Amino acid sequence: MKKLFTITFLSLVLISCSQKTECTKQDKSMWQDQDSFKENLVSQGYKIKEFKVTEGNCYEIYGWDKEENKVEIYFNPVDGSIVKKENH
C-alpha cells in the first residue's frame, strides 16, 4: 500500500511540474513590445528583478508588485492581462 501511495504521489508531482501556463495563441506580431511593456509595469509601481518570455507564450516577471509583495506573474503579451500570479 505504501508503494502504491508513493507511486501515485510521484506521478502527481510529475504531472503538475510538466503543466505550463498558456497565455496566448496569438502570433508574436500581435504582442506588445517587450521594452514598452516593462516600462509600463515599472510606471505602475512594479519592480522587476527578472523578465522573460515563457514556453507558454507569456511575459513573466519575478520581482515585486505594486504592494511590494514578492511575486511571479504571468502576463498575456497581447492585452497585458494577468494570467497567473504567485506570491512568494
KAJOMO-V32904 format. One record per backbone hydrogen bond with DSSP energy under -1.0 kcal/mol. NH is the residue of the N-H (numbers start at 1). CO is the residue of the C=O. Records with the same first field share a line. If there is no record, write none. Layout:
NH=CO ; CO
This chain:
5=1
6=2
7=3
8=4
9=5
10=6
11=7
12=8
13=9
14=10
15=11
16=12
17=13
18=14
23=56
30=27
31=28
32=77
37=33
38=34
39=35
40=36
41=37
42=38
43=39
44=40
45=42
46=41
47=64
49=62
50=62
52=60
54=58
57=54
59=75
60=52
61=73
62=50
63=71
64=47
65=69
68=65
71=63
72=86
73=61
74=84
75=59
76=81
80=76
83=74
84=74
86=72
88=70
